[in-house]
Amino acid sequence: MSNNVGQTLYAYERQALLSKIVDQVYALKFHSKNLYDILTALSEAETLATKCEQMAITADDTEFEQVCRDLPQVLEDARASLLREDSSSRNQLEVARKIEAAVPLVMRDPTAYARSQIVHRYSVIHENENEHGIDSVDVLESEDVPEGKGAPANK
Protein backbone atom coordinates (compact mmCIF):
# COMPACT_ATOMS: atom_id res chain seq x y z
CA MET A 1 0.00 0.00 0.00
CA SER A 2 2.75 2.47 0.89
CA ASN A 3 4.44 1.63 -2.43
CA ASN A 4 1.27 2.69 -4.29
CA VAL A 5 1.14 5.92 -2.29
CA GLY A 6 4.79 6.55 -3.12
CA GLN A 7 4.14 5.96 -6.83
CA THR A 8 1.15 8.31 -6.75
CA LEU A 9 3.17 11.02 -4.99
CA TYR A 10 5.99 10.52 -7.48
CA ALA A 11 3.49 10.92 -10.37
CA TYR A 12 2.25 14.20 -8.89
CA GLU A 13 5.80 15.46 -8.24
CA ARG A 14 6.93 14.84 -11.80
CA GLN A 15 3.74 16.35 -13.19
CA ALA A 16 4.37 19.47 -11.11
CA LEU A 17 7.80 19.78 -12.72
CA LEU A 18 6.33 19.30 -16.18
CA SER A 19 3.68 21.89 -15.41
CA LYS A 20 6.40 24.40 -14.50
CA ILE A 21 8.10 23.76 -17.85
CA VAL A 22 4.83 24.31 -19.69
CA ASP A 23 4.28 27.53 -17.71
CA GLN A 24 7.67 28.74 -18.93
CA VAL A 25 6.74 27.91 -22.53
CA TYR A 26 3.43 29.76 -22.25
CA ALA A 27 5.20 32.70 -20.62
CA LEU A 28 7.30 32.84 -23.76
CA LYS A 29 4.27 32.82 -26.00
CA PHE A 30 1.93 35.20 -24.23
CA HIS A 31 3.77 37.41 -21.76
CA SER A 32 7.41 37.98 -22.68
CA LYS A 33 8.17 41.14 -24.60
CA ASN A 34 11.96 41.34 -24.47
CA LEU A 35 14.76 38.95 -25.30
CA TYR A 36 16.15 38.87 -21.74
CA ASP A 37 12.81 37.61 -20.31
CA ILE A 38 12.55 34.99 -23.03
CA LEU A 39 16.09 33.71 -22.46
CA THR A 40 15.46 33.61 -18.71
CA ALA A 41 12.27 31.59 -19.25
CA LEU A 42 14.14 29.22 -21.59
CA SER A 43 16.93 28.76 -19.06
CA GLU A 44 14.45 27.92 -16.28
CA ALA A 45 12.60 25.50 -18.55
CA GLU A 46 15.86 23.80 -19.56
CA THR A 47 16.83 23.33 -15.92
CA LEU A 48 13.43 21.85 -15.08
CA ALA A 49 13.47 19.57 -18.13
CA THR A 50 16.89 18.22 -17.15
CA LYS A 51 15.62 17.60 -13.60
CA CYS A 52 12.60 15.75 -15.02
CA GLU A 53 14.82 13.56 -17.19
CA GLN A 54 17.02 12.69 -14.20
CA MET A 55 13.94 11.84 -12.12
CA ALA A 56 12.73 9.51 -14.86
CA ILE A 57 16.08 7.75 -15.16
CA THR A 58 16.39 7.37 -11.37
CA ALA A 59 12.89 5.90 -11.09
CA ASP A 60 13.36 3.73 -14.22
CA ASP A 61 10.18 5.21 -15.70
CA THR A 62 10.68 4.85 -19.45
CA GLU A 63 7.41 6.56 -20.43
CA PHE A 64 8.23 9.65 -18.39
CA GLU A 65 11.83 9.61 -19.61
CA GLN A 66 10.60 9.58 -23.22
CA VAL A 67 8.40 12.61 -22.52
CA CYS A 68 11.37 14.54 -21.11
CA ARG A 69 14.24 13.31 -23.28
CA ASP A 70 13.99 15.70 -26.24
CA LEU A 71 12.77 18.82 -24.49
CA PRO A 72 16.16 20.17 -23.26
CA GLN A 73 17.51 19.98 -26.82
CA VAL A 74 14.42 21.71 -28.23
CA LEU A 75 14.80 24.52 -25.69
CA GLU A 76 18.51 24.83 -26.38
CA ASP A 77 17.83 25.06 -30.13
CA ALA A 78 15.21 27.74 -29.47
CA ARG A 79 17.70 29.75 -27.43
CA ALA A 80 20.29 29.52 -30.22
CA SER A 81 17.68 30.56 -32.77
CA LEU A 82 16.72 33.62 -30.73
CA LEU A 83 20.33 34.67 -30.29
CA ARG A 84 21.12 34.21 -34.01
CA GLU A 85 18.10 36.05 -35.37
CA ASP A 86 16.56 39.40 -34.55
CA SER A 87 14.36 39.57 -31.48
CA SER A 88 11.24 40.77 -33.25
CA SER A 89 7.88 39.84 -31.75
CA ARG A 90 7.08 37.73 -34.81
CA ASN A 91 10.27 35.70 -34.36
CA GLN A 92 9.60 35.24 -30.63
CA LEU A 93 6.12 33.91 -31.33
CA GLU A 94 7.46 31.56 -33.99
CA VAL A 95 10.08 30.18 -31.60
CA ALA A 96 7.44 29.79 -28.88
CA ARG A 97 5.18 27.90 -31.33
CA LYS A 98 8.05 25.54 -32.20
CA ILE A 99 8.67 24.85 -28.52
CA GLU A 100 4.97 24.36 -27.85
CA ALA A 101 4.71 21.91 -30.75
CA ALA A 102 7.58 19.92 -29.23
CA VAL A 103 5.86 19.73 -25.86
CA PRO A 104 3.81 16.51 -25.81
CA LEU A 105 0.13 16.73 -24.95
CA VAL A 106 0.85 14.83 -21.74
CA MET A 107 2.83 17.85 -20.59
CA ARG A 108 0.19 20.38 -21.58
CA ASP A 109 -2.37 18.75 -19.29
CA PRO A 110 -0.39 17.21 -16.43
CA THR A 111 -3.44 16.74 -14.21
CA ALA A 112 -5.17 14.58 -16.80
CA TYR A 113 -1.95 12.62 -17.29
CA ALA A 114 -1.55 12.00 -13.55
CA ARG A 115 -5.20 10.96 -13.34
CA SER A 116 -4.77 8.51 -16.25
CA GLN A 117 -1.71 7.00 -14.54
CA ILE A 118 -3.67 6.46 -11.34
CA VAL A 119 -6.58 4.92 -13.28
CA HIS A 120 -4.14 2.68 -15.17
CA ARG A 121 -2.47 1.52 -11.93
CA TYR A 122 -5.90 0.87 -10.36
CA SER A 123 -7.02 -1.19 -13.37
CA VAL A 124 -3.84 -3.29 -13.19
CA ILE A 125 -4.40 -3.87 -9.47
CA HIS A 126 -8.08 -4.65 -10.16
CA GLU A 127 -7.14 -7.18 -12.88
CA ASN A 128 -4.65 -8.85 -10.52
CA GLU A 129 -7.31 -9.11 -7.81
CA ASN A 130 -9.77 -10.72 -10.23
CA GLU A 131 -7.14 -13.20 -11.43
CA HIS A 132 -6.77 -14.36 -7.84
CA GLY A 133 -10.51 -14.79 -7.37
CA ILE A 134 -11.12 -11.62 -5.39
CA ASP A 135 -14.27 -9.76 -6.43
CA SER A 136 -14.06 -6.08 -5.65
CA VAL A 137 -17.62 -5.29 -6.79
CA ASP A 138 -20.81 -7.19 -5.98
CA VAL A 139 -22.96 -7.37 -9.11
CA LEU A 140 -26.73 -7.56 -8.76
CA GLU A 141 -28.30 -10.57 -10.41
CA SER A 142 -30.88 -9.68 -13.05
CA GLU A 143 -33.76 -11.15 -11.01
CA ASP A 144 -32.92 -8.88 -8.05
CA VAL A 145 -34.26 -5.84 -9.92
CA PRO A 146 -37.55 -6.18 -11.79
CA GLU A 147 -37.24 -4.96 -15.37
CA GLY A 148 -38.30 -1.32 -15.76
CA LYS A 149 -38.86 -0.90 -12.02
CA GLY A 150 -35.44 0.25 -10.81
CA ALA A 151 -34.20 -0.83 -7.42
CA PRO A 152 -36.74 -2.43 -5.06
CA ALA A 153 -38.10 0.02 -2.50
CA ASN A 154 -37.40 -0.52 1.20
CA LYS A 155 -40.59 -1.18 3.12
Secondary structure, 3 states (H helix, E strand, C coil): CHHHHHHHHHHHHHHHHHHHHHHHHHHHHHHCCCHHHHHHHHHHHHHHHHHHHHHHHHHCCHHHHHHHHCHHHHHHHHHHHHHHCCCCHHHHHHHHHHHHHHCCHHHHCHHHHHHHHHHHHHHHHHHHHHHCCCCCCCCCCHHHCCCCCCCCCCC
